[in-house]
Amino acid sequence: MKDIDRPLGQSRPRGGWRRRRLSPGGSGAWLAAALVMFGASGAIALRERPYRTPATIAAQPDARVPAAAPVAEAKPSPSVERPLGADGPSITRVDPDAPRSGGNVVVIRDPSAIGQNLRVAHLPDKALIEESPTGPLPIRAADGRRPFDVYARPWSGARGARVAIVIGGLGVSQTGTQRAIEKLPAEVTLGFASGGNSLGRWMQAARQKGHELVMQVPLEPFDYPNVDPGRNTLTVDGGTEENLKNLRWALSRTTNYTGVMNYMGARFTADAAAMAPVMDELGRRGLLYV
């Protein structure tokens, strides 16, 4: 072979290329050794377990559980309707006037069905008013309706997570109150400070724009009276009778609101004994607390 045809990295051996072949006697010796090893391993295996038979498995009788008797499906009453919502839970609508076979039936009415018409939302519902020396107080109606339900803004029908926005302190600044009522969307709740001015006029303007309202009651903050939330503040040391008197004064400042929100009051709200009579009074009158 010429040097130009030889693969790179290989050099020609000095003695030339040699071929090695096994002789017939050598290949026969390797074959005989393999047969001897195979025969020895087979003999050892048969000597340890000469007659291996598979273990028998006793057949068990077919013990089948008898089928349960079919249960008849309970059919809903004709007065019950179960529409399935695509994005939310199903709602069961029950006719409250239909007779009931069981005694443990609780009828939950849709609050939006008893809400105030937005065209007259600025007018107070006389059935929800209790006259007092300081002015009209909110009260539950004789038929069970609450200011919380009647004056609430109707549900928009939107599902999923929602955020409630309340803008407080209205009524203190006339310019700021007017701008908030005119500029903010109707979905924003407005809170009026009980010590504000012209609350009746601002209430009507806000309700005509579709806003839901809350009344802000002055509660005792820390470092009171250096930090003073205003007239007729409810205090921890004021006592139940005095605090309820001040609460009713604040509630009588206007009408058509759904509940109460604190105006300051970090110290007062931290005292459970002082808050308990206030919460009882609000619940009795059908008001929420934010």
NUDOSE-748995 format. One record per residue: residue in one letter; x, y, z of N, C-alpha, C, O in turn. Coordinates in steps of 0.05 Angstrom, whole numbers, plus 5000, padded with zeros to 4 digits. Example, Ala and Ser with C-alpha at 12.3 -4.5 7.8 and 13.67 -1.06 7.14 Angstrom:
<pts>
aa/nxx/nyy/nzz/caxx/cayy/cazz/cxx/cyy/czz/oxx/oyy/ozz
A/5264/4886/5156/5246/4910/5156/5264/4934/5156/5285/4934/5169
S/5257/4955/5142/5273/4979/5143/5258/5001/5157/5268/5023/5161
</pts>
This chain:
<pts>
aa/nxx/nyy/nzz/caxx/cayy/cazz/cxx/cyy/czz/oxx/oyy/ozz
M/5017/4976/5000/5000/5000/5000/5018/5025/5000/5037/5027/5015
K/5011/5043/4983/5026/5068/4982/5020/5085/5006/5000/5082/5019
D/5040/5103/5012/5036/5120/5036/5013/5139/5032/5000/5147/5052
I/5007/5148/5008/4985/5167/5004/4958/5154/5008/4939/5168/5014
D/4956/5127/5005/4930/5113/5009/4927/5103/5037/4905/5093/5044
R/4947/5104/5054/4945/5094/5081/4930/5113/5099/4934/5137/5097
P/4911/5103/5116/4896/5121/5135/4914/5136/5153/4936/5127/5160
L/4905/5161/5160/4921/5178/5177/4924/5166/5204/4906/5153/5214
G/4946/5170/5217/4951/5161/5244/4960/5132/5246/4965/5122/5268
Q/4963/5119/5224/4972/5091/5224/4998/5089/5208/5002/5101/5187
S/5015/5075/5220/5041/5071/5207/5045/5041/5200/5033/5024/5213
R/5059/5036/5180/5063/5008/5171/5081/4994/5191/5103/5003/5196
P/5072/4971/5200/5090/4956/5219/5115/4947/5204/5116/4944/5180
R/5135/4944/5220/5161/4938/5209/5161/4910/5196/5173/4906/5174
G/5148/4892/5209/5149/4865/5198/5128/4860/5178/5125/4837/5169
G/5112/4880/5170/5090/4875/5152/5065/4867/5166/5066/4861/5190
W/5043/4867/5152/5017/4859/5164/5016/4829/5166/5023/4814/5148
R/5006/4819/5190/5003/4791/5195/4975/4783/5202/4961/4799/5216
R/4966/4761/5193/4939/4751/5199/4942/4727/5218/4958/4709/5214
R/4925/4729/5239/4925/4707/5259/4900/4690/5256/4878/4701/5254
R/4904/4665/5255/4882/4646/5252/4883/4625/5274/4905/4617/5283
L/4859/4618/5284/4858/4597/5304/4860/4570/5290/4848/4565/5269
S/4875/4553/5302/4878/4526/5291/4853/4510/5297/4839/4517/5317
P/4846/4490/5282/4823/4473/5288/4824/4461/5315/4803/4457/5328
G/4847/4454/5325/4848/4442/5352/4841/4462/5373/4829/4455/5393
G/4849/4488/5370/4843/4508/5391/4813/4514/5392/4803/4517/5415
S/4799/4517/5370/4770/4523/5371/4755/4500/5382/4735/4504/5396
G/4763/4476/5378/4749/4453/5390/4752/4452/5420/4733/4444/5434
A/4775/4460/5430/4779/4461/5459/4761/4481/5472/4750/4475/5494
W/4757/4504/5460/4739/4524/5472/4710/4514/5472/4696/4519/5491
L/4701/4501/5451/4674/4491/5450/4669/4469/5471/4648/4468/5483
A/4689/4452/5475/4686/4431/5495/4684/4442/5523/4669/4433/5540
A/4700/4464/5529/4699/4476/5555/4672/4489/5561/4662/4487/5583
A/4660/4501/5541/4633/4514/5544/4612/4493/5550/4595/4497/5567
L/4613/4469/5536/4594/4448/5541/4596/4437/5569/4576/4430/5582
V/4621/4434/5579/4625/4424/5606/4613/4442/5627/4600/4433/5645
M/4617/4469/5624/4607/4488/5643/4576/4488/5643/4564/4489/5664
F/4564/4487/5619/4534/4487/5618/4523/4462/5630/4503/4463/5644
G/4535/4439/5626/4525/4414/5637/4528/4414/5668/4510/4403/5681
A/4550/4425/5678/4553/4425/5707/4532/4443/5721/4522/4435/5742
S/4526/4466/5709/4506/4484/5721/4479/4471/5721/4463/4475/5740
G/4472/4457/5699/4446/4444/5698/4444/4422/5719/4422/4418/5731
A/4465/4406/5723/4465/4385/5743/4461/4395/5771/4446/4383/5787
I/4474/4418/5777/4471/4429/5804/4442/4439/5808/4431/4435/5830
A/4430/4451/5788/4402/4461/5791/4383/4438/5795/4365/4440/5812
L/4386/4416/5781/4368/4394/5783/4372/4379/5810/4353/4367/5820
R/4396/4379/5820/4401/4365/5846/4388/4380/5869/4377/4366/5887
E/4387/4407/5869/4375/4421/5891/4345/4419/5890/4332/4415/5911
R/4332/4422/5867/4303/4420/5865/4297/4403/5840/4292/4413/5819
P/4297/4376/5844/4295/4359/5821/4267/4359/5808/4265/4358/5784
Y/4246/4362/5824/4219/4360/5813/4203/4384/5824/4188/4382/5843
R/4207/4407/5811/4192/4431/5819/4166/4432/5805/4164/4430/5780
T/4145/4434/5820/4118/4436/5808/4105/4462/5818/4110/4471/5840
P/4090/4475/5801/4078/4500/5809/4058/4496/5832/4043/4476/5833
A/4057/4515/5850/4039/4514/5873/4010/4516/5864/4003/4532/5846
T/3994/4499/5875/3965/4499/5868/3951/4520/5884/3956/4524/5908
I/3932/4533/5872/3916/4554/5884/3887/4544/5886/3875/4537/5866
A/3878/4543/5911/3851/4533/5915/3831/4554/5905/3832/4577/5912
A/3812/4545/5889/3792/4563/5879/3771/4569/5900/3760/4551/5913
Q/3767/4595/5904/3747/4604/5923/3719/4606/5910/3717/4613/5887
P/3699/4599/5925/3672/4602/5913/3666/4631/5908/3675/4649/5922
D/3650/4636/5888/3643/4663/5879/3623/4674/5899/3599/4668/5898
A/3634/4691/5917/3616/4704/5937/3609/4732/5928/3625/4750/5931
R/3587/4735/5916/3579/4761/5906/3560/4775/5925/3542/4762/5937
V/3565/4801/5928/3547/4817/5946/3521/4822/5932/3520/4831/5909
P/3499/4815/5945/3473/4820/5931/3470/4849/5925/3476/4867/5941
A/3459/4854/5902/3455/4882/5893/3434/4896/5911/3414/4884/5918
A/3440/4921/5917/3422/4936/5934/3397/4943/5918/3397/4947/5894
A/3376/4946/5933/3351/4953/5920/3352/4981/5909/3363/4999/5923
P/3342/4986/5886/3343/5013/5874/3327/5033/5892/3306/5027/5901
V/3340/5056/5895/3328/5077/5911/3314/5097/5893/3326/5106/5873
A/3290/5102/5899/3274/5120/5882/3285/5149/5886/3289/5158/5909
E/3289/5163/5864/3299/5190/5866/3277/5208/5877/3254/5207/5869
A/3286/5226/5895/3267/5245/5907/3261/5267/5886/3280/5281/5877
K/3237/5270/5880/3229/5290/5861/3223/5316/5875/3209/5317/5895
P/3233/5339/5864/3228/5364/5878/3199/5372/5876/3184/5363/5858
S/3192/5388/5895/3164/5398/5895/3159/5415/5871/3178/5429/5861
P/3135/5416/5861/3130/5432/5837/3135/5462/5842/3139/5477/5823
S/3135/5470/5868/3140/5498/5873/3169/5505/5875/3176/5528/5881
V/3187/5485/5871/3216/5490/5874/3228/5490/5846/3223/5471/5830
E/3244/5509/5840/3257/5511/5814/3287/5512/5819/3296/5527/5837
R/3303/5496/5804/3332/5495/5808/3347/5502/5783/3356/5484/5769
P/3349/5527/5776/3365/5534/5753/3395/5532/5760/3403/5539/5782
L/3410/5522/5741/3439/5519/5745/3454/5542/5732/3451/5547/5708
G/3470/5556/5748/3485/5578/5737/3510/5568/5723/3522/5548/5732
A/3519/5581/5702/3542/5572/5687/3568/5578/5702/3587/5562/5701
D/3569/5600/5716/3594/5609/5729/3592/5609/5759/3612/5616/5772
G/3570/5601/5771/3567/5603/5800/3550/5580/5810/3542/5562/5795
P/3545/5581/5836/3529/5559/5848/3500/5561/5839/3490/5582/5830
S/3486/5538/5842/3458/5538/5835/3441/5552/5856/3449/5552/5879
I/3419/5562/5848/3401/5577/5866/3374/5562/5866/3363/5556/5845
T/3365/5556/5890/3339/5543/5893/3318/5564/5899/3320/5578/5920
R/3299/5567/5882/3277/5587/5886/3253/5572/5897/3243/5553/5885
V/3243/5582/5919/3220/5569/5932/3198/5590/5935/3202/5613/5941
D/3174/5581/5929/3150/5598/5932/3144/5600/5962/3136/5580/5974
P/3148/5624/5975/3144/5626/6004/3115/5621/6012/3110/5614/6035
D/3096/5623/5994/3068/5619/6001/3059/5590/5997/3037/5583/6005
A/3076/5573/5985/3068/5545/5981/3069/5530/6008/3086/5536/6024
P/3051/5511/6012/3052/5495/6037/3076/5478/6039/3087/5469/6019
R/3086/5474/6063/3110/5458/6068/3102/5433/6085/3087/5435/6104
S/3114/5410/6077/3108/5386/6092/3125/5385/6118/3115/5374/6138
G/3149/5395/6118/3166/5395/6141/3165/5421/6156/3157/5442/6145
G/3174/5421/6181/3173/5445/6198/3199/5461/6197/3198/5484/6203
N/3221/5448/6189/3247/5461/6190/3253/5474/6162/3271/5465/6148
V/3237/5493/6155/3241/5507/6129/3246/5536/6135/3231/5550/6149
V/3268/5546/6124/3276/5574/6126/3275/5586/6099/3288/5577/6080
V/3259/5607/6096/3256/5621/6071/3274/5646/6071/3270/5663/6089
I/3292/5648/6053/3310/5671/6050/3301/5687/6026/3302/5677/6003
R/3292/5711/6031/3282/5727/6009/3305/5742/5996/3325/5748/6008
D/3302/5747/5970/3321/5762/5955/3320/5791/5962/3300/5804/5958
P/3342/5803/5974/3341/5831/5983/3336/5850/5960/3324/5871/5963
S/3346/5843/5936/3343/5861/5913/3314/5864/5905/3306/5883/5892
A/3297/5844/5913/3269/5845/5905/3253/5865/5922/3232/5873/5915
I/3265/5873/5945/3251/5892/5963/3266/5918/5964/3260/5935/5981
G/3285/5922/5947/3301/5947/5947/3284/5970/5936/3263/5967/5924
Q/3294/5994/5942/3280/6018/5934/3284/6024/5905/3306/6020/5894
N/3263/6033/5892/3266/6041/5864/3285/6064/5861/3282/6084/5876
L/3303/6063/5843/3324/6084/5840/3312/6111/5833/3324/6132/5838
R/3288/6111/5821/3276/6136/5814/3266/6152/5838/3263/6176/5837
V/3261/6137/5860/3252/6151/5885/3271/6144/5907/3264/6145/5931
A/3297/6138/5900/3316/6130/5921/3323/6153/5939/3334/6148/5961
H/3318/6177/5932/3324/6200/5949/3302/6206/5970/3305/6223/5987
L/3280/6191/5968/3258/6195/5986/3258/6173/6008/3261/6150/6001
P/3256/6181/6033/3256/6160/6054/3230/6144/6054/3209/6154/6048
D/3233/6118/6062/3211/6100/6065/3199/6105/6093/3213/6101/6113
K/3174/6114/6094/3162/6121/6120/3160/6097/6139/3160/6100/6163
A/3158/6073/6127/3156/6049/6144/3182/6043/6158/3183/6027/6177
L/3204/6056/6150/3230/6051/6161/3240/6074/6179/3263/6077/6184
I/3221/6091/6188/3228/6114/6203/3215/6114/6230/3191/6108/6233
E/3230/6120/6251/3220/6123/6278/3225/6152/6286/3248/6161/6287
E/3204/6167/6293/3207/6195/6300/3220/6197/6328/3213/6181/6346
S/3238/6216/6332/3251/6221/6357/3255/6251/6361/3252/6266/6342
P/3261/6259/6386/3265/6288/6390/3288/6300/6374/3288/6324/6368
T/3308/6284/6366/3330/6294/6351/3326/6292/6321/3342/6304/6305
G/3306/6276/6312/3302/6273/6283/3293/6244/6277/3291/6228/6295
P/3290/6238/6251/3281/6211/6243/3303/6190/6248/3326/6195/6240
L/3296/6168/6260/3315/6146/6265/3307/6122/6247/3284/6117/6243
P/3327/6108/6237/3321/6084/6221/3311/6062/6239/3320/6059/6262
I/3292/6046/6229/3281/6024/6245/3271/6002/6226/3267/6007/6202
R/3269/5978/6236/3258/5956/6219/3228/5961/6215/3214/5971/6232
A/3219/5954/6191/3191/5957/6185/3175/5935/6198/3186/5915/6207
A/3148/5939/6200/3131/5920/6213/3131/5893/6198/3127/5872/6210
D/3136/5894/6171/3137/5869/6156/3165/5856/6155/3169/5837/6141
G/3184/5867/6171/3210/5855/6173/3231/5867/6155/3254/5860/6157
R/3224/5885/6137/3244/5898/6120/3263/5915/6136/3255/5927/6156
R/3288/5915/6127/3309/5930/6141/3319/5953/6123/3319/5950/6099
P/3328/5974/6135/3342/5995/6119/3366/5984/6103/3372/5993/6081
F/3379/5964/6115/3402/5952/6102/3394/5940/6075/3410/5941/6056
D/3370/5929/6073/3361/5916/6048/3348/5937/6029/3353/5936/6005
V/3331/5954/6040/3316/5972/6023/3333/5993/6010/3329/6000/5987
Y/3352/6004/6025/3369/6026/6015/3395/6016/6001/3411/6032/5993
A/3399/5990/6000/3423/5979/5987/3421/5982/5957/3400/5982/5945
R/3445/5985/5945/3446/5987/5916/3441/5959/5904/3451/5939/5915
P/3424/5957/5883/3419/5930/5872/3444/5917/5862/3463/5929/5853
W/3443/5890/5864/3466/5874/5855/3468/5876/5824/3448/5874/5810
S/3493/5880/5815/3497/5883/5786/3496/5857/5771/3494/5857/5747
G/3497/5834/5785/3498/5808/5772/3526/5798/5766/3529/5775/5757
A/3546/5814/5772/3574/5805/5767/3582/5784/5787/3575/5786/5810
R/3597/5764/5777/3607/5743/5795/3637/5745/5798/3651/5760/5784
G/3648/5729/5817/3676/5730/5822/3683/5749/5844/3666/5759/5858
A/3709/5753/5847/3719/5771/5869/3711/5800/5863/3712/5809/5841
R/3702/5813/5884/3694/5841/5882/3707/5857/5905/3713/5846/5926
V/3710/5883/5900/3722/5901/5920/3702/5923/5926/3691/5935/5907
A/3697/5928/5952/3679/5950/5960/3695/5975/5966/3715/5973/5981
I/3688/5997/5955/3702/6022/5959/3683/6042/5973/3660/6046/5964
V/3692/6052/5996/3676/6072/6011/3693/6097/6014/3715/6096/6023
I/3681/6119/6006/3694/6146/6009/3680/6160/6032/3656/6166/6031
G/3695/6164/6054/3684/6176/6078/3691/6205/6082/3705/6217/6066
G/3679/6217/6103/3685/6244/6110/3669/6265/6094/3676/6288/6094
L/3648/6256/6079/3633/6275/6063/3614/6291/6082/3606/6282/6103
G/3608/6315/6073/3591/6333/6088/3607/6354/6103/3597/6374/6112
V/3633/6348/6107/3650/6368/6122/3658/6390/6103/3656/6414/6110
S/3668/6383/6079/3675/6403/6059/3653/6403/6038/3647/6383/6026
Q/3641/6426/6033/3619/6428/6014/3629/6424/5986/3616/6410/5970
T/3652/6435/5979/3663/6432/5952/3671/6403/5947/3665/6392/5926
G/3685/6391/5967/3694/6363/5964/3670/6344/5962/3671/6325/5947
T/3649/6349/5977/3625/6332/5976/3612/6334/5949/3604/6313/5938
Q/3609/6357/5939/3596/6361/5913/3612/6347/5890/3600/6334/5873
R/3638/6350/5891/3655/6337/5871/3654/6307/5872/3653/6293/5852
A/3653/6296/5897/3652/6267/5900/3626/6256/5889/3625/6235/5876
I/3604/6269/5894/3578/6260/5885/3576/6261/5855/3564/6243/5842
E/3587/6282/5843/3585/6286/5814/3605/6269/5798/3599/6260/5776
K/3629/6265/5809/3651/6253/5794/3653/6223/5798/3660/6208/5779
L/3647/6213/5822/3652/6185/5828/3630/6167/5815/3607/6176/5813
P/3638/6143/5807/3617/6124/5796/3596/6117/5817/3601/6119/5841
A/3573/6109/5807/3551/6103/5825/3557/6078/5842/3545/6075/5863
E/3576/6061/5833/3583/6037/5849/3599/6043/5874/3601/6026/5891
V/3609/6068/5877/3625/6075/5901/3605/6084/5923/3588/6100/5919
T/3609/6072/5947/3593/6079/5970/3604/6105/5983/3628/6108/5985
L/3586/6122/5991/3594/6148/6004/3587/6147/6033/3565/6139/6041
G/3606/6156/6050/3602/6158/6079/3600/6187/6087/3618/6203/6082
F/3578/6194/6101/3574/6221/6111/3581/6223/6140/3572/6207/6156
A/3597/6243/6147/3604/6248/6175/3580/6261/6189/3568/6279/6178
S/3573/6250/6212/3549/6260/6226/3552/6290/6234/3532/6303/6238
G/3576/6299/6236/3580/6328/6243/3582/6346/6219/3588/6369/6222
G/3575/6336/6195/3576/6352/6171/3552/6370/6169/3535/6371/6186
N/3552/6386/6147/3531/6406/6142/3514/6397/6119/3523/6384/6100
S/3489/6405/6120/3469/6401/6098/3468/6371/6089/3468/6365/6065
L/3468/6353/6109/3469/6325/6102/3444/6316/6088/3445/6298/6070
G/3420/6327/6094/3396/6320/6080/3397/6326/6051/3389/6310/6034
R/3408/6349/6044/3410/6357/6015/3431/6339/6001/3426/6331/5979
W/3454/6334/6014/3474/6317/6001/3464/6289/5999/3471/6275/5980
M/3448/6279/6018/3438/6252/6016/3420/6249/5991/3423/6230/5977
Q/3403/6268/5987/3385/6266/5964/3401/6267/5938/3394/6253/5919
A/3421/6285/5936/3437/6287/5912/3452/6261/5907/3454/6252/5884
A/3463/6249/5928/3478/6224/5924/3460/6201/5916/3467/6184/5900
R/3436/6199/5928/3418/6178/5922/3407/6180/5893/3403/6160/5880
Q/3403/6205/5884/3394/6209/5857/3415/6200/5837/3409/6193/5814
K/3440/6201/5845/3462/6192/5828/3466/6161/5829/3483/6150/5815
G/3452/6148/5847/3454/6119/5850/3473/6109/5870/3478/6085/5871
H/3484/6126/5888/3503/6117/5908/3489/6104/5932/3467/6112/5939
E/3503/6085/5943/3495/6074/5969/3509/6090/5991/3532/6098/5987
L/3495/6094/6014/3505/6112/6034/3509/6097/6061/3495/6078/6067
V/3528/6107/6076/3532/6098/6104/3536/6123/6121/3545/6144/6112
M/3528/6121/6147/3531/6144/6165/3556/6138/6182/3559/6117/6193
Q/3573/6159/6184/3598/6156/6200/3593/6168/6228/3587/6191/6231
V/3596/6151/6248/3591/6158/6276/3618/6164/6289/3637/6148/6287
P/3621/6187/6303/3647/6194/6316/3652/6176/6340/3636/6175/6359
L/3674/6161/6340/3682/6144/6362/3709/6153/6373/3725/6165/6359
E/3713/6147/6398/3737/6157/6412/3763/6145/6400/3766/6121/6399
P/3781/6162/6392/3808/6153/6383/3827/6153/6406/3821/6161/6428
F/3851/6143/6401/3873/6147/6421/3880/6176/6423/3879/6191/6403
D/3889/6184/6447/3897/6212/6452/3873/6231/6450/3876/6254/6442
Y/3850/6221/6457/3826/6238/6459/3827/6253/6485/3834/6241/6505
P/3820/6279/6487/3808/6296/6466/3827/6313/6450/3818/6330/6434
N/3853/6308/6452/3872/6323/6435/3866/6317/6406/3868/6334/6388
V/3859/6292/6400/3849/6284/6374/3819/6281/6377/3809/6261/6389
D/3804/6299/6366/3775/6301/6371/3759/6295/6345/3762/6311/6326
P/3744/6274/6343/3728/6268/6319/3704/6286/6315/3691/6286/6294
G/3696/6301/6336/3674/6319/6333/3653/6317/6355/3658/6306/6376
R/3631/6329/6349/3609/6331/6369/3597/6304/6376/3594/6287/6358
N/3589/6301/6401/3576/6276/6411/3591/6251/6405/3580/6231/6394
T/3617/6251/6412/3634/6228/6407/3627/6206/6427/3624/6212/6451
L/3626/6182/6418/3622/6159/6436/3649/6152/6449/3669/6148/6434
T/3650/6150/6475/3675/6145/6489/3673/6119/6506/3651/6110/6513
V/3696/6108/6513/3697/6084/6529/3687/6089/6557/3673/6072/6568
D/3693/6112/6568/3684/6119/6595/3657/6133/6596/3648/6140/6618
G/3644/6136/6574/3619/6151/6573/3596/6135/6585/3576/6148/6593
G/3597/6109/6585/3575/6093/6595/3555/6086/6573/3554/6100/6552
T/3540/6065/6577/3521/6055/6557/3500/6075/6550/3494/6080/6526
E/3487/6086/6570/3465/6105/6565/3474/6129/6550/3461/6138/6531
E/3496/6141/6558/3506/6165/6544/3515/6158/6515/3510/6174/6497
N/3528/6136/6511/3536/6128/6484/3513/6123/6466/3514/6130/6443
L/3492/6109/6476/3469/6104/6459/3454/6130/6452/3443/6133/6430
K/3454/6149/6471/3442/6175/6465/3458/6189/6443/3445/6200/6424
N/3484/6189/6444/3500/6201/6423/3498/6186/6397/3499/6198/6375
L/3495/6160/6398/3492/6144/6374/3466/6151/6360/3465/6155/6336
R/3444/6153/6375/3418/6160/6363/3418/6188/6351/3405/6194/6332
W/3433/6206/6364/3436/6233/6352/3449/6231/6324/3440/6244/6306
A/3470/6216/6322/3484/6213/6297/3466/6199/6276/3467/6207/6253
L/3451/6179/6284/3434/6165/6265/3411/6183/6255/3400/6178/6233
S/3403/6203/6271/3381/6220/6263/3389/6243/6245/3372/6260/6238
R/3414/6244/6237/3423/6267/6221/3413/6267/6193/3410/6288/6180
T/3406/6243/6182/3394/6241/6156/3382/6213/6153/3382/6198/6173
T/3372/6206/6130/3359/6181/6125/3371/6167/6100/3390/6177/6088
N/3359/6144/6093/3365/6130/6068/3394/6119/6066/3405/6118/6045
Y/3405/6112/6089/3431/6099/6089/3428/6070/6099/3409/6063/6112
T/3448/6053/6091/3446/6025/6097/3457/6017/6124/3450/5996/6135
G/3476/6033/6134/3488/6025/6160/3507/6047/6170/3505/6070/6163
V/3525/6038/6187/3543/6056/6202/3572/6048/6196/3579/6025/6193
M/3588/6069/6196/3617/6066/6194/3630/6084/6214/3620/6105/6220
N/3653/6075/6225/3666/6091/6246/3679/6116/6234/3688/6116/6211
Y/3679/6137/6250/3694/6161/6243/3715/6164/6265/3710/6172/6287
M/3740/6156/6258/3762/6152/6277/3754/6128/6295/3741/6109/6285
G/3761/6129/6321/3751/6109/6339/3769/6085/6344/3759/6064/6350
A/3796/6088/6342/3813/6065/6346/3811/6055/6375/3811/6030/6379
R/3809/6072/6394/3807/6063/6422/3779/6051/6428/3777/6030/6442
F/3758/6063/6418/3731/6054/6424/3726/6026/6412/3715/6009/6425
T/3734/6023/6387/3729/5997/6373/3745/5974/6385/3739/5951/6381
A/3767/5981/6399/3784/5960/6411/3772/5950/6438/3782/5931/6449
D/3752/5964/6448/3739/5957/6474/3713/5942/6469/3694/5954/6460
A/3713/5915/6474/3690/5899/6468/3666/5907/6485/3643/5907/6475
A/3670/5914/6510/3648/5922/6527/3635/5947/6518/3610/5950/6520
A/3650/5966/6507/3638/5991/6497/3624/5986/6470/3604/6000/6465
M/3634/5968/6454/3622/5964/6427/3597/5947/6428/3580/5950/6411
A/3594/5929/6448/3571/5911/6449/3544/5925/6448/3527/5917/6432
P/3539/5945/6465/3513/5958/6464/3508/5973/6437/3485/5974/6428
V/3529/5983/6425/3526/5996/6400/3518/5977/6378/3500/5982/6362
M/3531/5953/6377/3524/5933/6357/3496/5922/6361/3482/5917/6342
D/3488/5919/6386/3460/5910/6392/3440/5931/6381/3419/5923/6370
E/3445/5956/6385/3427/5977/6376/3425/5977/6345/3404/5981/6334
L/3448/5974/6332/3448/5974/6303/3433/5950/6292/3418/5952/6273
G/3437/5927/6304/3423/5903/6295/3393/5905/6300/3378/5896/6283
R/3385/5917/6321/3356/5920/6327/3343/5939/6306/3320/5935/6300
R/3358/5957/6296/3348/5976/6276/3352/5967/6247/3343/5981/6229
G/3364/5945/6243/3368/5934/6216/3389/5948/6200/3386/5952/6176
L/3411/5956/6214/3433/5970/6200/3458/5952/6200/3462/5936/6218
L/3475/5956/6181/3500/5942/6180/3522/5959/6193/3518/5983/6197
Y/3544/5946/6199/3568/5961/6209/3592/5954/6192/3598/5930/6189
V/3605/5974/6182/3628/5970/6165/3653/5972/6182/3675/5969/6173
</pts>
